[in-house]
Amino acid sequence: MLWYFIFFLISGFCGILYELVWLRLAMAQYGVTTPIVSIVLSAFMGGLGIGSLIAGKLIRRYGQKFSVPPLWFYAGSELLIGLSALTVPSELAVGHRFLSHLASSTEFSSVTYSLISGICIALTLVPWCALMGATIPLAMFAIRSDLRYQSSRSFSFLYVSNLLGAMLGAILPLAIIEFRGFHSTLFVGMLLNFLIAFSAFVLAKARKIGSDIAPEPNVPVRSARNQGILAVLFLTGLTSMGMEVVWIRLYTPFVGVMVYSFALILVTYLGATFLGSFAYRSFAQNPESRGWFSLAALSLLAVLPLFACQPGHMNFLLRVMLGIAPFSAALGYITPQLVDLWSQGDADLAAHAYAVNVFGCILGPLVAGFILLPRISERWSLFLFAVPWILFGFSNFVQHYSTAAIWRKRIAAVCFLALTLFATLKPKSFESHYPRHVLLRDNTATVIAAGTGVSRVLLVNGVGITTLTPTTKAMAHLPLALMDHRPDNVLVVCFGMGTTFRSALSWGIHVTAVDLVPSVPKLLWYYHADAPKLLHSPLAHVIIDDGRRYLDRTSDKFDLITIDPPPPLPAAGSSLLYSEEFYAVAKKHLKPHGILEQWLPSYSGDPFLRSSIAKAIKLSFNHVRAFRSIEGWGVHLLASDWPIPARSSQDLAGELSANASGDFIEWGPAITPVGQFDILLNNEFNVDDIVAASPSAPVMRDDRPTNEYFAVRYLRYLSTHQ
């Protein structure tokens, strides 16, 4: 069985590798939106379930008719999975070109664009993911065909190995991406899949495994009390994946929004699940072991993250381990136990049970992201995911119990219900840290507007986005004043507090603002008293969408496109607004002599990132000017394919209307527009200085987002500065 363990260890590694990279490639082609992320994950999980069901049915129907070793079918599936590394990127790109062609002739709404994108993504991913889902029943069939192996618990054996590989797959590919990019990382996965296929083929041929197929056993009889097994398997998938969405929302204020933050949550979940499954394999002698605890106890474990995410001083690793590991380990024990109990080694039955679990995995994120979190808090979302376990704690569907034992279970369930309610109500929430605040929720984020006066803040999922600063005013006034023609319209990518949007409107021109989070523009009133007037202006247009995707689906062109990506600079997905490919898209939507303004925040200790972004923008535009901000931190990069005029502060101030002048000096520091422009012009420098600070940095591209993947580089930096 060692060979099968190795096969599924590598297969689990490749599966997570593909999922991570495919998700990111799809985001680059179709947008960084909640529907797109949900579609990719649903297509991935749905493909696994479909492949598992189809393979199980085929084995049941034709297994006795195969004249070749069953392990060859497993080898063939791994070989085909490896080919996906070559085809999926091309298929996603073809789908994007098809969608762009449609958008060039028809103006799409965001919903229609998402719907067509979803069809393209599903057609791309589902067939390949179905091959992945088929590997478990095919391997179980191969194990049963070898009479040397005891196969009644073969599913849990493969499940444990696959989890260990998946845990490694959530860590190691990040380093490969950092140095080689996404496509090279897929190539590594392809080679590993080919290695599995070759090894399995050779192993089957050498041992002649399954040359004489063993008779398929009779289908185990299912009594009425065992029918609840499938319900619990569905619930394990529903709650684990649904709660993962809640965990990300809940933990973001403490672990951040970087790729490594999400990897930490994923690794903790997979690692704890592996330990639970390993405990089942090690200590439960058979699937009907009575050593497992009451299902009602899971309700209490489900709400532990509320204690772990209270405001206060606690190590972020401890927060993640305390909140996520206990529940994940418990499900890791229960899930393979139930599949073994249901299937008793039968490939078709195991495939059916696994597919039920996967269906729960598909539904869970949709319920959490689109039904619960937009309407209720993370606190009550977790509680609702906990409640079904209380109900199952009252039931009796796996083992025979005496009447006294059943009543003990019910009393225990009542006790766990009381403890779960206490654990739900007792902890303080993150927003309690802000005595005065307004909180809004939607399917993308929890948004908090807090503070008073100039100290007001905007937090999206607990992360500070921006402040009331003259720098955001300069993002509009500086490039508009530098133009060699009277501007007519502006596109603001990323709304924030709405300051740049408001400043651009002070010019009396059309302004379109795009933001990913629906709740963010709704809080404009908290920061600007004239918000109702601004939002109802016929010149104002607020679009809820990913900025890059909006450019893909519109035919409009602008005099100015100003971009202020959400902080921090290494935030997951942010590179898609800094890359050479993004600038190519933006250029298509600039009018002749139009300007793109890119805000580049300071990032202490790593000139590598600034150099990578500066190289991308220099390669994309013929002319680039760089200005340090009014407040002395961060840089305004102004880019165009036409020379950007060199003008004096007096000339620039003369371009401003009375409304624009008043807006520009509203928060100082200078008391006149000329003074404000003096600060900016006196701090102009050559963009080549940014590049020269780290000349070896690669160009920021979609395939190699140097700002997001930096762990090895950061560790090297620490080692050389200690």
Number of C-alpha atoms within 10 A of each C-alpha: 13 6 12 19 18 16 25 26 23 23 26 26 26 30 22 21 24 26 19 18 22 24 19 22 20 24 21 23 23 30 25 23 20 18 20 20 18 18 24 23 21 24 24 28 27 26 25 27 29 24 26 30 26 20 24 25 18 13 21 17 11 9 18 13 9 14 11 16 21 27 27 23 21 24 26 19 22 26 21 17 27 26 18 22 24 14 13 20 20 13 17 24 18 15 22 21 14 14 20 17 13 14 17 13 11 12 14 17 14 15 11 11 20 20 15 17 24 21 13 21 26 19 15 22 24 22 20 23 25 25 25 26 28 25 26 27 31 26 24 28 30 25 23 25 23 21 13 9 11 12 22 18 22 28 26 26 22 23 22 27 23 24 26 23 26 26 24 20 25 26 18 12 23 24 16 16 22 21 18 12 21 25 18 16 22 26 16 17 27 23 16 20 27 20 18 26 25 16 15 22 19 15 15 19 16 9 11 15 20 23 16 14 21 15 10 15 10 7 12 13 8 10 10 9 13 17 13 16 18 19 15 22 26 23 24 25 25 26 26 21 22 25 27 19 19 21 21 18 20 25 26 18 19 21 20 19 22 20 16 22 18 19 16 17 22 19 20 22 23 23 22 25 28 26 20 25 27 23 16 26 19 9 10 16 11 15 21 14 13 10 10 13 11 17 23 27 22 24 27 24 21 27 30 22 29 25 18 22 24 21 16 10 6 12 11 17 13 11 21 21 17 17 22 27 24 21 24 26 22 24 23 28 24 22 27 29 25 23 26 24 22 23 25 21 25 27 30 25 22 28 31 24 27 29 27 22 24 28 22 24 26 23 20 25 25 20 18 25 23 16 14 22 24 17 15 12 17 24 20 16 20 25 21 17 21 24 19 17 26 24 16 19 25 20 17 14 16 18 11 10 12 9 9 9 11 16 13 13 20 20 14 19 24 17 14 23 22 13 15 24 16 13 20 21 15 11 17 16 17 18 19 11 13 12 9 11 17 15 14 18 21 19 20 20 22 22 24 24 24 20 17 12 8 11 9 16 21 25 21 24 23 21 20 17 16 18 18 19 16 21 24 24 24 23 27 29 26 21 23 26 22 20 21 14 11 12 19 14 22 26 28 25 27 25 26 27 26 25 25 27 29 25 23 27 23 22 23 16 16 18 26 21 25 25 20 21 25 20 21 26 22 14 21 22 16 19 22 15 10 12 18 11 11 20 17 10 13 11 14 20 16 17 18 19 24 23 26 21 21 22 21 24 22 17 14 14 19 23 23 28 27 25 25 22 24 20 16 19 19 21 19 23 22 19 24 25 23 27 25 25 18 22 21 14 14 20 22 14 22 21 15 13 16 25 30 26 24 24 23 23 18 17 15 6 10 16 17 23 27 23 24 26 27 27 22 20 28 20 14 21 19 12 16 24 19 25 22 23 23 25 12 13 13 16 23 27 24 26 26 23 17 15 15 19 10 12 13 14 19 13 14 21 24 14 17 19 13 12 13 23 20 16 23 29 18 16 15 15 15 16 13 16 23 18 17 21 24 18 19 20 20 11 15 15 14 11 20 16 13 20 21 13 14 16 15 11 18 18 21 25 19 23 21 21 28 26 24 22 23 21 13 13 16 12 10 10 13 11 9 7 6 5
